[in-house]
Amino acid sequence: MARNGAFSRRRASEGADWFDLCQANVEEAHVLAVDDSLVDRKVIERLLKISSFKVTAVDSGLRALQFLGLDGEKSHVDFHSLKVDLIITDYCMPGMTGYELLKRIKGSSALREIPVVVMSSENVVARIDRCLEEGAEDFIVKPVKLSDVRRLKDYMARGCQPDSGGKNHQKRKQLHGSATSSWSPLPSVSSSRSRSRSQSPLVDTPAAPCSPSSLESPTRRLRMTS
Amino acid sequence: MDVVQLKRQLIAFTELLFGEGFLDEQFNQLQQLQDENNPNFVAEVATLFFEDSERILNELANNLDKQSVDFKKVDAHVHQLKGSSSSIGAQRVQRVCIIFRNFCNERNVEGCLKCLQQLKHEYALVKSKLEALFSLEQQILAAGGSPSI
């Protein structure tokens, strides 16, 4: 395989350059994108392709599981020929949410090693924490930008890096910095503040399908960011 | 009109759309994803957005017309529209969606109906602006120029 060949060549000459190795592998990486919105699927597909990923885009958690060979039914497709290197999923989807999909993937011995990134238009600490706790690598606030997708390469390169412990904790602190720390299920009045990515206007309160459950109440967790 | 004039028009028009809040930074992001290999990417996304929005606006009208309004359903539709308008950078549409969701949460039918009217209005506006923008780009292409600023 090219991967091993490259490694031994480098080792022989200048010593293993981890970063370069990982970059080379990542260029052929296959991402499974899951989003029920047609507009978002088109955008994420293009974002990924322009960043040199191979992409398969599906419209539901169920279809994602089918593609991954985890729906209990025998798929005629050989799973190994469709190796998925990263899964990026929307949080709010009808039927199976991105969070439920994440749990299913992390609960499967065959799939739990695949890094999963969650996207959501709602920038809420409790939601971010739930996802990270369940094993998500990152949480991207929509709308997704090119810089967000470029970051994805880090999660695939992780397999090459010697130490990946402690990253989850750092990631959590990073994400808390820009997220809201209180979540109120009561109706809030919309302000006329402009919506920017660095702020987190908590002006919309979804009634469904991703309505806040008791798990997302502010008393559950209140973390101080450093 | 020659290419130089057309391009000036395009720049001015684009600035106007951003200045008046019809479009936001996300639209710029989408334009960055367009190249020689995908020359119609933004227009394609816009087409999907138009189809999606029209479907949702119809659903909203139907749902709000009922004796007993299912606010969860209404909210779900508005949530969808909020998402797609955000993804294309249609800022004014997105903002109305946010207000709309608050009314859903309060189970305020009148507020919802007002928002629906406003949504239809903002949607029609951004649709016509985007179509004018794409038309200008086509004219530049036809005149032998390249629309990328």
Interface residues (C-beta under 8 A of the other chain):
Chain A: S37 L38 V39 D40 K42 V43 R46 L47 I50 C92 P94 S121 K142 P143 V144 K145 L146 P187 S188 V189 S190 R195 V203 D204 T205 P206 A207 A208 P209 C210
Chain B: Q26 Q29 L30 Q32 L33 N38 F41 E44 V45 L48 F49 D52 F71 K72 K73 D75 A76 H79 Q80 K82 G83 S84 S86 S87 I88 G89 Q91 Q94 R95 C97 I98 I99 R101 N102 C104 N105 E106
